[in-house]
Amino acid sequence: MNTKELIDEAVLLPVEERALVVDSLLRSLNQPESEIDKNWASVAKRRLAEMKSGAVEAVPGQKVFENIWKRFEQ
């Protein structure tokens, strides 16, 4: 399988699996070594689990920025 075929196959994966592939490839280029990287990875995994379980609700980025701008306008 050549690179183009591999990419063509990868884009057909569900979004979570594509994210896993991308993350794995990026980690192979720049492997996390510091304690900070490990902590961020732990936080990200916890937040993803919270999202999947419904414990927290996602807020669209546009809404987040609207709220920030409102704070500065007052």
Residue pairs with C-beta under 8 A, 6 or more apart in sequence:
1 9
10 18
10 21
11 18
13 21
32 38
32 41
47 56
50 56
51 58
